[in-house]
């Protein structure tokens, strides 16, 4: 039975989606080479999970791994190890819990992959913030054009469940260039119990796979963390893009960021909204100024949120979330809120993440859409236009300056007076130190004489 399950699961992973999983032809399809690769991947991942918690490794698991699992909020299926001698696929009561275990394995693999982890894994606290900002609803279509292992789609699913919506009515779509990564994304969604999804493999810019009636399929919610500033892409083809995505213009060869941004905006429905994770350069680079100005004139940009450093594997850079909304409320039309959340980050064990209070502060500022001194600023399009369409956050959010140093009389301390005070205090300190040394020398001398 386990062997049959792995074979069937591999066929689903390498197929078009979980919707074909129940078809008789999938169960009886020939065991091709690509099914063999997927089967090996599935067996390796699931066997690794089983082996780590099996009774052969029980003591090592309890005393070394169990604490880490609990800190990572693993589901009850894994925590039930306290009551069970061994754990395998048959002991898991919920396929969704098995999906959480699979997601945990992906994170552990990302932790061990160094800088390459950023190619397929995004910090889950950032992903959670992005999904909360867009607040997906039951029945909506959700898309990630560079889906990696499918973490953003899973987070959107979780957000609908947390809000009490019927998550089974969601329609999830993704595209990923890497073959193995796209297979892992399919497996991830399948193990989370998702039935209606379509993960396609291919280059999103050169060959978008999600087409509807000879035009790009459009989606209600788009979450994305595209590859930054890629240089190897077909810029010439973009000039005459047959899908009509070059509405803002053609990006420079060395930076395809605005090609991805235009693909995302073209893929939005009339009520669609998107949250895209970018480096800060997309907000102010001169070579993209014309495209950025056109995007602002469309009045789709709703928020620009600056995040703190080190939120990505082996990268100290700061990033930002660019939120666009094709159906702004009347109160938000012709306005953009800038949020400076650079200091809203925590670093532990060489990794940075957003705590719940950090996420809540950002969400509150976004939902209230009012000025918060030193943290958030609502600017109208005229203000942004006066700055040549520059979206750099420090131009709008002025950080509160540190308190000015004063002396005991309340007078501002100048640089010269501060230097003089430092020298005086330093002189006093060393005089006291000399006196202490002399005292200690005297005590030592007395002890030596008393011994004699």
ChimeraX attribute file (.defattr): number of C-alpha atoms within 10 A of each C-alpha:
attribute: neighborCount
match mode: 1-to-1
recipient: residues
	/A:1	6
	/A:2	10
	/A:3	10
	/A:4	10
	/A:5	12
	/A:6	18
	/A:7	21
	/A:8	19
	/A:9	25
	/A:10	26
	/A:11	27
	/A:12	24
	/A:13	27
	/A:14	25
	/A:15	20
	/A:16	16
	/A:17	23
	/A:18	25
	/A:19	15
	/A:20	16
	/A:21	20
	/A:22	12
	/A:23	10
	/A:24	9
	/A:25	10
	/A:26	15
	/A:27	17
	/A:28	10
	/A:29	11
	/A:30	10
	/A:31	12
	/A:32	9
	/A:33	9
	/A:34	13
	/A:35	21
	/A:36	15
	/A:37	14
	/A:38	23
	/A:39	23
	/A:40	14
	/A:41	19
	/A:42	20
	/A:43	18
	/A:44	12
	/A:45	15
	/A:46	17
	/A:47	13
	/A:48	13
	/A:49	19
	/A:50	16
	/A:51	15
	/A:52	16
	/A:53	23
	/A:54	18
	/A:55	16
	/A:56	12
	/A:57	13
	/A:58	18
	/A:59	13
	/A:60	13
	/A:61	18
	/A:62	14
	/A:63	10
	/A:64	11
	/A:65	14
	/A:66	20
	/A:67	11
	/A:68	13
	/A:69	16
	/A:70	13
	/A:71	8
	/A:72	10
	/A:73	12
	/A:74	18
	/A:75	17
	/A:76	14
	/A:77	18
	/A:78	22
	/A:79	14
	/A:80	14
	/A:81	18
	/A:82	10
	/A:83	7
	/A:84	13
	/A:85	12
	/A:86	18
	/A:87	19
	/A:88	14
	/A:89	14
	/A:90	7
	/A:91	12
	/A:92	15
	/A:93	11
	/A:94	15
	/A:95	16
	/A:96	19
	/A:97	19
	/A:98	24
	/A:99	21
	/A:100	20
	/A:101	22
	/A:102	21
	/A:103	23
	/A:104	17
	/A:105	16
	/A:106	19
	/A:107	17
	/A:108	11
	/A:109	13
	/A:110	20
	/A:111	15
	/A:112	10
	/A:113	13
	/A:114	13
	/A:115	13
	/A:116	13
	/A:117	19
	/A:118	18
	/A:119	18
	/A:120	21
	/A:121	23
	/A:122	24
	/A:123	19
	/A:124	16
	/A:125	17
	/A:126	20
	/A:127	22
	/A:128	19
	/A:129	21
	/A:130	25
	/A:131	24
	/A:132	17
	/A:133	21
	/A:134	20
	/A:135	14
	/A:136	24
	/A:137	22
	/A:138	18
	/A:139	15
	/A:140	16
	/A:141	20
	/A:142	25
	/A:143	31
	/A:144	26
	/A:145	28
	/A:146	26
	/A:147	28
	/A:148	27
	/A:149	26
	/A:150	29
	/A:151	23
	/A:152	28
	/A:153	27
	/A:154	22
	/A:155	20
	/A:156	28
	/A:157	27
	/A:158	18
	/A:159	21
	/A:160	21
	/A:161	15
	/A:162	11
	/A:163	13
	/A:164	11
	/A:165	17
	/A:166	14
	/A:167	21
	/A:168	15
	/A:169	16
	/A:170	22
	/A:171	21
	/A:172	24
	/A:173	22
	/A:174	29
	/A:175	24
	/A:176	25
	/A:177	17
	/A:178	15
	/A:179	13
	/A:180	16
	/A:181	19
	/A:182	26
	/A:183	26
	/A:184	23
	/A:185	27
	/A:186	28
	/A:187	26
	/A:188	26
	/A:189	29
	/A:190	23
	/A:191	22
	/A:192	22
	/A:193	16
	/A:194	25
	/A:195	20
	/A:196	17
	/A:197	22
	/A:198	21
	/A:199	28
	/A:200	26
	/A:201	23
	/A:202	18
	/A:203	16
	/A:204	19
	/A:205	20
	/A:206	13
	/A:207	11
	/A:208	17
	/A:209	20
	/A:210	20
	/A:211	11
	/A:212	9
	/A:213	6
	/A:214	9
	/A:215	12
	/A:216	18
	/A:217	16
	/A:218	21
	/A:219	25
	/A:220	22
	/A:221	27
	/A:222	30
	/A:223	27
	/A:224	26
	/A:225	23
	/A:226	21
	/A:227	15
	/A:228	16
	/A:229	17
	/A:230	12
	/A:231	13
	/A:232	10
	/A:233	16
	/A:234	12
	/A:235	20
	/A:236	10
	/A:237	12
	/A:238	19
	/A:239	14
	/A:240	12
	/A:241	15
	/A:242	11
	/A:243	15
	/A:244	14
	/A:245	23
	/A:246	20
	/A:247	15
	/A:248	17
	/A:249	17
	/A:250	22
	/A:251	20
	/A:252	15
	/A:253	14
	/A:254	12
	/A:255	18
	/A:256	22
	/A:257	21
	/A:258	20
	/A:259	22
	/A:260	22
	/A:261	22
	/A:262	20
	/A:263	20
	/A:264	25
	/A:265	23
	/A:266	18
	/A:267	24
	/A:268	22
	/A:269	17
	/A:270	12
	/A:271	12
	/A:272	23
	/A:273	28
	/A:274	31
	/A:275	26
	/A:276	19
	/A:277	23
	/A:278	22
	/A:279	17
	/A:280	21
	/A:281	16
	/A:282	23
	/A:283	19
	/A:284	16
	/A:285	13
	/A:286	12
	/A:287	12
	/A:288	20
	/A:289	17
	/A:290	15
	/A:291	19
	/A:292	22
	/A:293	17
	/A:294	14
	/A:295	19
	/A:296	21
	/A:297	16
	/A:298	10
	/A:299	19
	/A:300	22
	/A:301	23
	/A:302	26
	/A:303	21
	/A:304	24
	/A:305	21
	/A:306	26
	/A:307	25
	/A:308	20
	/A:309	19
	/A:310	19
	/A:311	24
	/A:312	21
	/A:313	21
	/A:314	15
	/A:315	12
	/A:316	12
	/A:317	13
	/A:318	16
	/A:319	20
	/A:320	24
	/A:321	24
	/A:322	23
	/A:323	23
	/A:324	26
	/A:325	23
	/A:326	19
	/A:327	16
	/A:328	18
	/A:329	8
	/A:330	8
	/A:331	8
	/A:332	15
	/A:333	15
	/A:334	18
	/A:335	23
	/A:336	24
	/A:337	24
	/A:338	29
	/A:339	28
	/A:340	23
	/A:341	20
	/A:342	15
	/A:343	12
	/A:344	18
	/A:345	18
	/A:346	15
	/A:347	13
	/A:348	7
	/A:349	5
	/A:350	8
	/A:351	14
	/A:352	19
	/A:353	20
	/A:354	21
	/A:355	14
	/A:356	10
	/A:357	11
	/A:358	17
	/A:359	20
	/A:360	14
	/A:361	13
	/A:362	21
	/A:363	16
	/A:364	12
	/A:365	18
	/A:366	20
	/A:367	9
	/A:368	8
	/A:369	21
	/A:370	15
	/A:371	16
	/A:372	12
	/A:373	11
	/A:374	16
	/A:375	20
	/A:376	25
	/A:377	21
	/A:378	21
	/A:379	17
	/A:380	14
	/A:381	18
	/A:382	13
	/A:383	14
	/A:384	20
	/A:385	14
	/A:386	9
	/A:387	12
	/A:388	15
	/A:389	22
	/A:390	21
	/A:391	24
	/A:392	19
	/A:393	22
	/A:394	13
	/A:395	11
	/A:396	21
	/A:397	21
	/A:398	14
	/A:399	12
	/A:400	9
	/A:401	7
	/A:402	6
	/A:403	6
	/A:404	8
	/A:405	11
	/A:406	12
	/A:407	11
	/A:408	7
	/A:409	6
	/A:410	8
	/A:411	10
	/A:412	13
	/A:413	15
	/A:414	12
	/A:415	9
	/A:416	9
	/A:417	12
	/A:418	15
	/A:419	12
	/A:420	12
	/A:421	13
	/A:422	12
	/A:423	12
	/A:424	11
	/A:425	12
	/A:426	12
	/A:427	12
	/A:428	11
	/A:429	12
	/A:430	11
	/A:431	12
	/A:432	12
	/A:433	12
	/A:434	11
	/A:435	12
	/A:436	12
	/A:437	12
	/A:438	12
	/A:439	12
	/A:440	12
	/A:441	12
	/A:442	12
	/A:443	11
	/A:444	12
	/A:445	11
	/A:446	11
	/A:447	11
	/A:448	10
	/A:449	8
	/A:450	8
	/A:451	6
	/A:452	5
